[in-house]
Amino acid sequence: MKVCITPEMAARQDMPMQGDGDCTNTVTSRSATALKMSFVCKKPPSSGEGTYTFSGDAAYTVKMVMNTTHQGKPQTMTMEGQGKWLSADCGTVKPRK
């Protein structure tokens, strides 16, 4: 998946967040090397928290834990990922608002 991050977003250390699901994201702490956040989504109802750990200014790793309900049963999912700088030109990929 490719996500466009504008220079302004990068300067603020804004990370790409989920755009679907009618979600509210809250940054709970931020340092030079990490950003911690929590989120609550309405569609489907879910909540969780995540940590982005920066490797300099060109890459990061992320770990997210999400709590939801599926067929009436509570579920917890853990997602890990990574991102890296590809190019100064986003081409046809539009930044998320």
C-alpha positions as CSV (number, residue, x, y, z in Angstrom):
1,M,0.0,0.0,0.0
2,K,1.3,3.5,-0.9
3,V,0.3,6.5,1.2
4,C,1.3,10.1,0.3
5,I,2.7,12.2,3.2
6,T,3.2,15.9,2.4
7,P,6.3,17.7,3.6
8,E,4.0,19.6,6.1
9,M,2.7,16.3,7.5
10,A,6.2,14.9,7.8
11,A,7.4,18.1,9.6
12,R,4.5,17.6,12.1
13,Q,5.2,13.8,12.3
14,D,1.7,13.1,11.2
15,M,1.3,9.5,10.4
16,P,-1.1,7.9,8.0
17,M,-4.2,6.9,9.9
18,Q,-7.2,4.8,8.9
19,G,-9.5,6.8,6.7
20,D,-12.4,4.4,6.7
21,G,-14.7,3.5,9.6
22,D,-15.6,6.9,11.0
23,C,-12.6,6.9,13.3
24,T,-11.3,9.4,15.8
25,N,-7.5,9.3,16.4
26,T,-5.8,10.8,19.4
27,V,-2.0,11.2,19.8
28,T,-1.3,10.3,23.4
29,S,2.4,11.0,23.4
30,R,5.1,12.0,21.0
31,S,8.9,12.1,21.1
32,A,11.7,12.4,18.6
33,T,11.7,8.6,18.2
34,A,8.1,7.5,18.8
35,L,4.4,8.5,18.5
36,K,1.8,6.8,20.5
37,M,-1.9,7.0,19.6
38,S,-5.3,5.7,20.4
39,F,-8.4,5.4,18.2
40,V,-12.1,4.7,18.3
41,C,-14.1,3.7,15.2
42,K,-17.8,3.5,14.7
43,K,-18.0,1.3,11.6
44,P,-17.4,-1.4,12.7
45,P,-17.3,-0.5,16.4
46,S,-13.7,-0.9,17.5
47,S,-11.0,0.7,19.5
48,G,-7.3,0.4,20.1
49,E,-3.9,1.9,20.4
50,G,-0.7,1.9,18.5
51,T,2.9,2.9,18.5
52,Y,5.0,4.2,15.6
53,T,8.7,4.0,16.2
54,F,10.8,6.1,13.9
55,S,14.1,5.0,12.3
56,G,15.6,8.4,11.4
57,D,13.5,10.5,9.1
58,A,13.0,7.9,6.3
59,A,11.4,4.9,7.9
60,Y,9.2,3.6,10.8
61,T,7.7,0.5,12.3
62,V,4.2,0.3,13.8
63,K,2.4,-2.0,16.2
64,M,-1.3,-1.6,16.7
65,V,-3.7,-3.5,19.0
66,M,-7.4,-3.3,18.1
67,N,-10.4,-4.5,20.1
68,T,-13.6,-5.3,18.4
69,T,-16.6,-7.7,18.4
70,H,-17.3,-10.3,15.7
71,Q,-20.5,-12.3,15.8
72,G,-21.1,-11.3,19.3
73,K,-17.7,-12.4,20.6
74,P,-14.9,-9.9,21.7
75,Q,-11.7,-10.1,19.6
76,T,-8.3,-8.6,19.9
77,M,-6.1,-8.2,16.8
78,T,-2.5,-7.2,16.7
79,M,-1.0,-5.7,13.5
80,E,2.6,-4.9,12.9
81,G,4.0,-3.1,9.9
82,Q,6.6,-0.8,8.5
83,G,6.9,2.2,6.2
84,K,9.7,3.9,4.3
85,W,10.2,7.0,2.3
86,L,10.0,6.2,-1.4
87,S,10.1,9.6,-3.2
88,A,9.6,13.3,-2.9
89,D,6.9,13.0,-5.6
90,C,3.7,11.3,-4.7
91,G,2.6,10.9,-8.3
92,T,-1.1,10.0,-8.5
93,V,-1.3,9.0,-4.8
94,K,-3.2,11.7,-2.9
95,P,-2.5,12.6,0.7
96,R,-5.1,11.6,3.3
97,K,-6.7,14.6,5.0
